[in-house]
Amino acid sequence: MSRIWVIASLFIAAMLPLAAIGDAGTQVIMATPGSGGASGGAINRYTIRFSAAMVPLGDPRATPPATMTCAVGSTGRWVDTQTYVFDFSSPLPGGISCKVELKDNAKDARGNALIGTASFLIDTGGPSARAVLPGEYEGDIEEDQVFFVATNTPATRASISSGGYCTVEGIGEKIALDVLPDGVASKLLMDLGEEHWDSRNFLENAGLPRVIPASPKERAAVLASVAAVKCRRPLPPGRDVALVWGKDIASSDGRLSGRDQRYDFSVRKAFTARWACRRVNPQAGCNPVEDARVEFTSPVPVQFAKAITLKFSDGTILSPTFNADDKGASTLSDVTFKGPLPAAT
């Protein structure tokens, strides 16, 4: 056998695996739900990717390769020659199933019929959290903080109590959740008002209307998937705390959340007030000709701040002074007493 024939034989043998792969046929190599924008993690699109080109590049008339059967409407589009996306008209709620089926006559760009799996199921599962109020980065929470949790489908009160919990830095045990009565979330959100930034952001991330309906019946329907909860015990000041929406929280039809969702917060420090004034040295008394202040570790309602007075041994009572900004504020972090103040008091 000549050397040329040996080399040719080896080349053909090396090419056989590649030819086998190329002739294997076009099939779906990825079929996955996705989320984006302000959907709060809810499914708002479904992507199918094929192993080879299905349509000519840039052909807007290209035929869809599959059909979508779902309670929520959708439109389809080719992203590139191998990728087709269904965009849902709204994020999918929990507790529903949708089906994607390849068309019987679907072919790749070379005219070959498709092989492999031809149908795909979308199950949105049980009640997973889309949004929580207060948000994780919106400042310290209170010791008896009420949390609003918006889910993709309503959860049962019993499963929230048994499956959700709070954890506190330095405390090993879980703190169970109390589920507040129906209507609490509705009332508090209405009290915050539609212009309140935190409330507006929460409703948007939850996929809910920005303006809550005035009708009690319509409002209850819109907020049916919003639960108001609080940790069963008061939270210790100054500690880091987590609210956990547990994997076993369920909808009324028994679908489970399926995963733990954790939201981290810090509890505000213990409230204190301190007297502050200028001194000649740390051991000296206050300089009586200078202003003095009462400072708070957290802002207090202005009506309480205005009620603070200084009472002297001779019976004199001095009230704080307020500037124009203070008078228009709802809370204050300190109050000022104008000098001069009585000496040696």
C-alpha positions in Angstrom: 0.0 0.0 0.0 1.4 3.3 -1.0 2.2 6.0 1.6 -0.3 8.4 -0.1 -3.1 5.8 0.3 -2.3 5.2 4.0 -2.4 9.0 4.7 -5.7 9.3 2.8 -7.2 6.4 4.7 -6.2 7.9 8.0 -7.7 11.2 7.0 -11.0 9.6 6.1 -11.1 7.6 9.3 -10.4 10.8 11.3 -13.3 12.6 9.6 -15.9 9.8 10.2 -16.7 10.9 13.8 -17.2 14.5 12.7 -19.5 13.3 9.8 -21.4 11.2 12.3 -21.9 14.2 14.5 -22.9 16.5 11.6 -25.5 13.9 10.5 -26.9 13.4 14.0 -29.7 15.9 13.2 -30.8 19.2 14.7 -32.4 19.3 18.1 -33.3 21.5 21.0 -30.2 21.9 23.3 -31.7 24.5 25.7 -35.3 25.2 26.8 -35.5 27.4 29.8 -37.8 30.0 31.5 -36.3 33.4 32.3 -37.1 36.6 34.1 -35.9 40.2 33.8 -36.7 43.8 34.4 -39.3 44.5 37.2 -40.8 41.0 37.2 -39.5 40.3 40.7 -38.0 37.0 39.5 -41.3 35.7 38.0 -41.1 34.0 34.6 -41.8 36.5 31.8 -40.1 34.7 28.8 -39.2 31.3 27.6 -36.1 30.6 25.4 -35.5 27.7 23.0 -32.1 27.2 21.5 -31.3 24.7 18.7 -28.1 22.8 17.9 -27.9 24.3 14.4 -29.2 27.2 12.4 -33.0 27.0 11.9 -33.7 30.1 9.8 -31.7 32.5 7.5 -30.1 35.3 9.4 -32.2 38.5 9.6 -35.4 37.0 8.1 -38.3 38.7 9.9 -40.8 36.3 8.2 -39.2 33.2 9.6 -41.8 30.6 10.7 -42.1 30.0 14.5 -40.7 26.5 15.3 -43.1 25.8 18.2 -46.4 26.7 19.8 -47.1 27.9 23.3 -50.2 26.8 25.3 -50.6 28.9 28.4 -53.2 30.9 30.3 -51.0 34.0 29.8 -50.6 35.2 26.2 -47.3 35.4 24.5 -45.6 36.5 21.3 -42.6 34.8 19.7 -39.5 36.1 18.0 -36.2 34.8 16.6 -33.2 36.3 18.5 -30.7 34.7 16.1 -30.6 31.8 13.7 -30.6 29.3 16.5 -32.6 30.9 19.3 -36.4 31.5 19.6 -38.0 33.4 22.5 -41.6 33.5 23.7 -42.3 36.8 25.6 -45.3 36.6 27.9 -47.7 39.5 28.1 -47.3 39.6 31.9 -45.2 37.6 34.4 -46.6 34.1 35.0 -48.4 33.7 38.3 -47.7 30.7 40.5 -49.7 27.6 40.4 -50.1 27.2 36.6 -48.6 25.0 33.9 -47.8 25.9 30.3 -46.7 23.7 27.4 -44.3 24.4 24.5 -44.5 22.0 21.6 -42.3 21.9 18.5 -44.3 21.9 15.2 -44.6 18.6 13.4 -43.3 20.1 10.2 -40.4 22.1 11.8 -37.2 21.8 9.9 -33.7 23.3 10.2 -32.2 25.7 7.7 -31.0 22.8 5.6 -34.5 21.3 5.4 -33.8 18.4 7.8 -36.6 17.4 10.3 -35.9 17.9 14.0 -35.0 15.1 16.3 -35.1 14.7 20.1 -37.5 16.1 22.7 -40.5 17.8 21.1 -42.5 19.2 24.0 -41.5 21.1 27.2 -43.5 21.9 30.3 -43.4 25.1 32.4 -44.6 24.7 36.0 -44.5 28.0 37.9 -44.7 26.1 41.2 -45.9 27.3 44.6 -45.8 30.7 46.3 -42.3 32.2 45.9 -41.6 35.7 47.1 -41.4 38.4 44.4 -41.0 41.5 46.7 -40.6 42.3 50.4 -41.4 45.6 52.2 -39.3 47.0 53.7 -36.6 46.4 51.2 -33.2 45.0 52.3 -31.4 48.3 51.8 -34.0 50.8 53.0 -32.6 51.5 56.5 -32.9 49.9 59.8 -36.0 48.0 60.9 -37.9 48.3 64.1 -38.0 45.7 67.0 -41.6 44.8 66.1 -41.3 45.3 62.4 -44.2 44.2 60.1 -43.0 42.8 56.8 -45.1 42.6 53.6 -44.3 39.6 51.4 -45.7 39.6 47.8 -45.8 36.2 46.2 -46.6 34.9 42.7 -49.6 33.0 44.1 -51.3 33.2 47.5 -49.9 31.1 50.3 -51.8 29.5 53.1 -51.6 31.1 56.5 -50.7 27.8 58.2 -47.8 27.1 55.9 -46.4 30.6 56.3 -46.5 30.1 60.1 -44.8 26.7 59.9 -42.5 27.2 57.0 -41.3 30.9 57.4 -39.1 32.2 60.2 -36.7 34.8 61.4 -33.1 34.3 62.4 -31.1 36.7 64.6 -27.3 37.1 64.8 -26.0 35.3 67.8 -29.2 33.4 68.5 -29.2 29.8 67.3 -32.9 29.1 67.2 -35.4 30.1 64.5 -38.1 32.5 65.5 -41.5 31.6 64.0 -43.6 34.0 62.0 -47.0 35.4 63.0 -49.3 36.0 60.1 -51.4 39.1 60.7 -55.1 39.3 60.0 -56.4 39.7 56.4 -56.7 43.4 55.6 -53.6 44.6 57.6 -51.5 44.7 54.5 -54.2 46.6 52.6 -54.7 49.2 55.3 -51.0 49.9 55.9 -50.2 50.1 52.2 -53.1 52.5 51.8 -51.8 54.6 54.7 -48.4 54.8 53.1 -50.0 56.3 49.9 -49.1 55.8 46.3 -46.4 58.5 46.3 -44.4 56.7 49.1 -41.2 55.5 47.3 -40.8 52.2 49.3 -44.5 51.3 48.7 -44.4 52.2 45.0 -41.2 50.2 44.5 -42.7 47.2 46.4 -45.8 47.2 44.2 -43.8 47.5 41.0 -41.5 44.6 41.9 -44.4 42.5 42.9 -46.1 43.0 39.5 -49.1 44.8 41.2 -50.8 48.0 40.1 -49.1 51.1 41.4 -52.5 52.6 42.4 -54.4 50.3 44.8 -58.1 50.2 44.0 -60.4 52.2 46.3 -63.1 49.5 46.3 -62.5 47.1 49.3 -63.5 44.1 47.1 -61.1 45.0 44.2 -58.4 45.9 46.7 -58.7 42.5 48.4 -58.4 40.8 45.0 -55.3 42.8 44.0 -53.5 42.2 47.3 -54.6 38.6 47.7 -51.0 37.4 47.3 -49.6 39.9 49.8 -49.0 38.6 53.4 -48.3 40.7 56.4 -46.0 38.9 58.9 -43.9 39.7 61.9 -41.3 37.8 63.9 -43.1 36.2 66.9 -40.6 37.8 69.4 -39.4 41.4 69.6 -36.1 41.7 67.8 -33.0 42.8 69.8 -31.7 46.3 69.0 -28.6 46.6 67.0 -28.6 43.0 65.7 -28.6 41.6 62.1 -31.8 39.8 61.3 -33.0 37.6 58.4 -36.5 37.0 57.2 -36.7 33.5 55.6 -39.5 32.6 53.2 -39.2 28.8 53.5 -39.2 26.1 50.8 -42.2 24.4 52.4 -44.6 27.3 52.3 -47.5 26.2 50.1 -50.5 27.3 48.1 -54.0 26.1 48.7 -53.5 23.3 46.1 -50.4 22.0 47.8 -47.7 23.4 45.5 -44.6 24.2 47.5 -42.3 27.2 47.2 -39.5 24.8 46.7 -36.6 27.0 47.9 -35.6 29.1 50.8 -35.6 32.9 50.1 -33.6 35.0 52.6 -33.9 38.7 53.2 -31.3 40.4 55.5 -31.9 43.5 57.7 -30.4 45.3 60.7 -32.5 46.3 63.7 -32.2 49.9 64.8 -30.1 50.5 67.8 -31.7 51.0 71.2 -33.3 54.5 71.5 -31.4 57.0 73.7 -31.3 60.7 74.1 -28.2 62.6 75.2 -27.5 66.1 76.4 -24.8 67.9 74.3 -23.2 71.3 75.0 -19.9 73.1 74.5 -17.4 72.8 77.4 -14.0 74.3 78.1 -12.7 70.8 78.8 -14.3 67.4 79.2 -14.5 67.8 83.0 -16.0 71.3 82.9 -19.7 72.1 82.9 -21.6 73.5 79.9 -20.6 76.9 78.6 -23.8 78.9 79.6 -23.5 81.4 76.8 -23.6 78.7 74.1 -26.6 76.7 72.7 -27.2 73.3 74.1 -29.0 70.3 72.5 -30.8 67.1 73.2 -29.8 64.5 70.6 -31.7 61.3 69.7 -30.2 58.1 68.3 -33.3 57.8 66.0 -35.6 60.5 64.7 -38.7 61.2 66.8 -42.1 62.6 65.8 -41.9 66.4 65.9 -44.8 66.7 68.4 -42.8 64.7 71.0 -39.6 66.7 70.3 -41.5 70.0 70.9 -42.8 68.7 74.2 -39.2 68.5 75.7 -38.4 71.3 78.2 -35.6 72.3 80.6 -36.8 72.8 84.1 -34.4 74.7 86.5 -34.2 74.7 90.3 -35.9 78.1 90.5 -38.9 76.8 88.6 -38.0 78.4 85.3 -39.0 76.3 82.3 -37.3 76.7 79.0 -38.7 75.3 75.7 -36.6 74.5 72.6 -36.3 76.7 69.6 -37.0 75.6 66.0 -35.9 77.0 62.7 -38.1 77.0 59.5 -36.9 73.6 58.4 -37.7 72.1 61.8 -41.2 73.5 61.8 -42.0 71.8 58.5 -40.5 68.4 59.4 -42.4 65.3 60.6 -39.5 64.0 62.7 -36.5 65.5 64.4 -33.1 64.1 65.3 -32.3 66.8 68.0 -33.7 69.9 69.6 -31.9 73.1 70.5 -32.1 75.3 73.5 -30.8 78.8 72.8 -28.2 80.3 75.0 -27.4 82.0 77.3 -28.6 79.4 79.8 -28.5 79.9 83.6 -25.0 79.4 84.9 -24.0 76.8 87.5 -27.2 74.9 86.9 
